[in-house]
Amino acid sequence: MYILLASLGISHSIKRGLFTMSRKFLGVAVSIAVLMLAACAFAWNPSGWVYMNWPYAFDSDDGSWHYFDRGSGNYGDVSVVNLSTDSWYDLGLSSLSGVVNPGWAYFNYPYAYCSVNRCWYFFEQRSTQWTCNLSTGKWTELGSGSGSGSIPSGYWSASSSNNYSIWFRVNSSGNVYSAYLKVYFNDGWMGSLGYTFEPEDITIDGNAFTCNKEDGTFNSAGDSLYLYQFWGVLNGDGSVSGEWRCSYYQDPSWASPHFNERSGTFRATR
């Protein structure tokens, strides 16, 4: 769909969150990869104050320095969003990393508060950021194992006034079997868009799930395309957090084509 939109002169780049499935880790030397994979059972889950000085971080809780694998782009394999500005960055390019001004950050993974610019950040969860504990030499995944088991059954929801609304239902087996996303545009073209995801639209992977639906047609003037997506993962504190995205393209016969997209993060409760 994105290639098609681009061919029509609609410039947009879905680079983060749900669309970021990049595996820069493939470019790491095989010898290091073996060490990393051997350590998969371990994880660095920072909690509390961490001194950030990219690509290093000092965890005041465990008293160890940690090294972030910088990946092929030199700025890490995971992205973070500044929740004050809704802007996405490679971890190593964000103020949180301390790449320009080293400083303390308070972690409650997948969230972290940066004392340098006084903003909260959220770590996207679909990519893997490898770290090395310099005291032990062990490679681990950042935040892996932050949630365990299945998502508790029940009705979960999250919303923000005039922004978005989400709900999803989980059965006794921990499977999401129904979900809904509504996004408010209020851009003069579209007031809001909403979609109820059916089981065939939902992919479940352990304690994480993804809802994805493309709707509409594209054959001639007057057609429209819609994309609805959100995903969530179980956190260590029992909550579910994730990201949402919704976009639409309309080509009416009486006006020029129009495209708009919105995205954000959520934290759902029962």
Sequence and secondary structure as in RCSB ss.txt:
>XXXX:A:sequence
MYILLASLGISHSIKRGLFTMSRKFLGVAVSIAVLMLAACAFAWNPSGWVYMNWPYAFDSDDGSWHYFDRGSGNY
GDVSVVNLSTDSWYDLGLSSLSGVVNPGWAYFNYPYAYCSVNRCWYFFEQRSTQWTCNLSTGKWTELGSGSGSGS
IPSGYWSASSSNNYSIWFRVNSSGNVYSAYLKVYFNDGWMGSLGYTFEPEDITIDGNAFTCNKEDGTFNSAGDSL
YLYQFWGVLNGDGSVSGEWRCSYYQDPSWASPHFNERSGTFRATR
>XXXX:A:secstr
 HHHHHHTT      SGGG    GGGGS HHHHHHHHHTTT EE  EEEEEEETTEEEETTTTEEEEE  TTTSS
 S EEEETTTTEEEEGGGSGGGTSSS EEEEEETTEEEETTTTEEEEE SSS  EEEETTTTEEEEETTTSS S 
  SEEEEEEETTTEEEEEEE TTS EEEEEEEEE  SSS SEEEEEE GGGEEEETTEEEEEEEEE  SSTT EE
EEEEEEEEE TTS EEEEEEEEEEE  TTS  EEEEEEEEEEEB 
